[in-house]
Structures are given as C-alpha cells and as structure tokens.
C-alpha cells in the first residue's frame, strides 16, 4: 500500500477568494527568474500534481473507511481515478532534502505519465524542471510553499471551484503575456457569446479544432451545468498544435471533471486527428473555435485533393478560409452547427477568398454574421466577427443570412475592451429573434438579408452594406482600416519575395526604389 503524508495545513472547505490568493502566490514565486509569459508552463503542472496527490490521498482515506482491514492493493486500485506510483506524490517529493528538487519533480511527472498512459500521457508538458538556469530551486520551493497552504481534495475544493480558480490563473497569465496570450486564451465574453448562440445540449459532441487552453469546451460544460442539464453526458473533443497549451487544456478539462475528453496534439489543417474508423473526418454536433487569424504557412500545398476544400483552396499566405471549410466539413448532417471567430477581412477580401465565400453563401449554410467590438483580443487590434453555420437552417432563415451588428456593445478598458454580460445577452437575443432587442437604444442592429441581395453585391458580406445607416459609417471605417492593414502586409510580403529573388540573382541594389 502506498503511504501518503497529508498536508499539515488542515482547513475547512476553501473559498474562491482563498483559492485564487494561493494560486497567484504560486505564480508570484516565479517572478524574476521566469518570464511572465512562461508562468503557465510551470504553475499548471504543479497545480495539477498537487490536486492529483490530494485527491489520491482523499480517495485512499475513503477506501480505508469503506473497507477497513479488507482493503488490499487490488481493491484500492478500483477506488482511484488515476494511478499515483510509489514515491511520486507531492508529499513524497517536496519533502525530500537531498538532490536536485527539479530533477525529483521531473521524475515524478514521468512516473505518473507512464503509470497512466492513456489518460495522462505528456500531461505535464515538456518543461525541463531539472534546468536550474530556467527554473531555480528557490522558485520551485516558492510554488511548493504556496500550494502547501491549501488542500485541493474534492472535500475541500469542488471541481466547479477548482475550475474557476484555473480560469482565474489563465486570465491573469493572459494579461501578463500581452499578444502571446492570443495563442492560448480567448476573452471569455466572446467564448460565452459563441456558446450561447450555438446552444450545446445533453449528450452532444462538441469539437474545438484550435482549442488553446480549452476555454470553449469548459464554457460548454459551464453552460449546461448552469442550465441544470446533464453536463457529464457531453462528449468533448479538441486539437491544439502547441504541446504546452494542449497539456493545459487537458488539465483544465480533467479538473472540471472530464477525464474522458479527447484533446489531440497536432496541426489541425495539415493533420486533423479526429477521424472515423474508416479514416474520414469525424463530424460533430457543435464545432466551435477561435483559430489564429490569417495564419501563413498553413499547408496549402496539400489541399488541392483535400475533401475539406469543397469550395476551393485558400491562399497559401492566409488560412482563414481553410479553418472555415474545416469547421463546416466537421459538422454533422441535420444537427450540426458551427461558430468561428474570424478577422473582419473574410467578409470582403477578393481573389481566391471571394470565390470560396461565394460558394459557401450559395450553399446556404451560413446562418449569421455577428460583428464584434474592436479591441477585445490580446493578439490583434484588427476588428473581428463571428460566422455561424448550420447544416440545416430554420425554415424562416433559409435563403437568407442574418447580420447582427454588436460592434457598439462593449465596455471601454485601459488596455483591452470587454463585453459585459448584458452586452453578450443583447447580441444573443438579437441573433435568436432576428430583431433589434427592446428597441433601438440597445446598440445592436439586426437584419435578415436574402441571398439575392448578397449576390447583387458580388457576395461581399461587409456588414456596413446591410445594417442600418447609423452603424454603417463606423463599420466602413473599420473595413477601410482592415483593408489598409492587409494591403500593407501583402506589399511587405511581396517586397520580401522580390528582394530575395534579386539577391539570389546577384542584384543587391534597386537604385533607390522604395
């Protein structure tokens, strides 16, 4: 039988305030030797390990109480969610006084992953804990000290409370990381807006092909829980290219009670992992994502024969419509719906994208275009929108696209704007009803536009063409800004290619051309 030493700090059930305080104290232990953008790489694995150890000890105590002297190793194994190998618990490792603490932590993580190959393989990421130049022993000890002040077993911290604490850390790490935060964190107002629009329900399959830290999937759990539905019946899937971020997503879902969620690591556009036994792309009830905007070098060379390119191959230097087509191709027939955050430029850019956009609109699966306020995202100041697709639209929306202008619904922030709960509710109400909510003073403009009118505008989906005139001027200014930024980026890319070819030809001077 594995012996576990309980924490000396024995407290009553923790409050969210206390939990957040301890979690942030653990992060602060890294200040100085570790860049704030890398805090998540170290704090989340330690948090997960502490929770795993506390939960194992709690389960052990419950087993002893239940079976008494009849408890043996075989019975004990059935009482635990995860295997915790001999000597790999938080208490066994952090109380050692000899050797490199980081190396001991690294070994414990390896042992735990190997003991749980299906559920926890690579769950702790790829940080080198033994490298004291990257994370010195005193920083690890600081994390240990902070986490020793709180028990994370289920009798002290519920999965709901722990999930809120995890979310608190993600938000704070995002605030500290600046533009890098866009790689793993979507503002929660945007997440909630998407989830509320798509309305996932019991027993459905939900898929995020660019899942980051898992926020969309966790918000789906939260919505069903808040609505009093059987959220445990959800089937959650995701894919994320970054190893550390995909590990954070898996931890996030496990801490929220979903051990069986399927988060794959890999490049979704080059190698989608979620497939049927026959090798076809798996289809889902709900597909939801905030993929990286205008991704370059995304694998266009392999899409000519890819069944996802049902409306054409997007430009090699911009993956926006590759993500859109992947998500539409991933929807189930009849019940499928998808929501994707996109830069505003997808609504009107020309070339290959115009051809793809025309094809998608004519297929009559684009249900709605929702304009978002500016300044919401960490990674870009470019205006964004949400595209909503359905395999089968409601009868009254067939042959139409609903335009919802929610660009004016936001709370101004010093570094970043936000949408309040009321702002999100107003946008969702406008989407649901197809009419302006509670009159014109709500700051949301709505119009259901027939496909014939969109075709008459050469399938340009610029919202300013279709919503009220009072919002069109502001939206057209945003459109002009987007077009300028994209034209400038295209010019820079073209110049770089030209200079590279000139250099290869031995021409070093263009004679003053600028």
Phi, psi and omega in degrees: 000136179283132178266137180235135176261121182286156177299144180285340181270096185259110186237167173287179182305132187287151173264162178298321180299316180294317180299313180299321179298316180291320180296318181288329175296322177296319179294319181295338178296342182268351184298135182107284183285340184239135177295135180306329179295341181257002181306317184298331182297330185254322186288316183296316176299321179293319177299314182295319179297316179297316178298316180300316181291315180296320180293320178298315180297320177297314179297323177297314179299320178296321180293319178299316180295325184281319188251340180059229183291346180279352182291126173229179185299322182293316177295317181303319183301326181285348183269357186245143175290322183226157176276133175242103187296158176307128176080003184255004181284161177308314186288322178298318187276315188285347177265000177289143182251346184252149174084183181278111182302318180300321178294322177295319178298314180303317181294320178299317179299316179298316181297318181293316179298318181290330179282343179230062191297329181278317187271327191236015179303124177061023182294334183269008177077198186236021178294146177265095184289339181278350181277100185286348173287329180272319178217095182295160184303323182294331177289318177297318179298325177296319176296315180301314181300317181294316182286336177292346181277359183212138176270138182248018178288158186297339177282345180252326182225113180290161178298326178295315180294318179296321177298321177294321177295319178298317179297321177301315178296315179303315180297316180292321177294323178296317179299326182278342188265349180065224184297332179298339183295334180299341180286338185226354187220123173258132178311133189293337176295322178291319178300312182295323177298313179299312182296318181295325179290316185281338175049061173298149181222185189304139172068009180276160173265131183233132188227130174240108183282355177221063200284348180053232181273008175091013185300320180297317182290319178294322178295327176297316176302312183299323181294314180295321178298315181295329180275002179074023181262167182282082184293336180294344181278353178295150174242109191253134181227150176201164172217140183214134185282329184274128184297311181299316182292321178295325176295319178299320178297317180296316176300316182303314182289322178296317180294337175268011173093010182247086179286335188261007176297150184247096178255114181261148176258128179160173181275109186298319184287327178273326187210078178295127188275334186271103184228163176281172178301327180282355179093002179279161177298130178288147180244150189228158175292317183232128175239126190216133183195155166236080183287165178299135183289136169048047182296130175270176176038063186251001178101027182301332183298341182257005188265353183300326180251010181279127181298343177289339181275052186290343176245009178122166181269122179294167179301146181298333183262012182205114187268005188306311182281348170291316177298315181301312182293323176300317183289319178296320179292342182268359179281141172291154172292146177070300184270349189290139171215153184219146175224127184224136175275131183222153171294151185300336183298337180297342184282340188216355182299151184265201178067219181301325182293325178296321179295316179295316181300316178302314180299316182294318180295317182294333178290348176060040172250349174282111183271319187210151171237121183244118178278129180261158175295158176281159172076019181276331193260150179287324193274345184201151173262000180295135177302147184230166178217170174243132174255130179246128179240149174222139176299320176224115178284159169300150186305318184289347179252357176293140182076014181219164168232132179271126176254124180239116179261100177252019186296336182270356184264090178202164175252123183291131178241166182294312181249341186204135177279160178223162170252128178285171176302321179293322178298314179297315181299321180295318179294318180294318179298320179295319177296316184294314187272333185077012178228160178299130183286122172056036176096179188282350185276003183274351175074019176233124179252139188224143173203134175267116190249129179291150181298331179299321179292320179295319177298323178295339176260025179056033176063024170285125182257014179308121189299328180299342177284339193240337180268180185302152184299328184294334178262346185295322182298315179295317181293323178294326176295318177298318180299316179299320179296316179299314182297322178295313181299319182287322177296321178296317179296320178295322179296316180297317179298316180295320179296318179299319179294319179297313181297324179296319180291322178294319179296320179295332179272001179083015178259110186261345186230127179266009177068037174089005177295135181234000000 
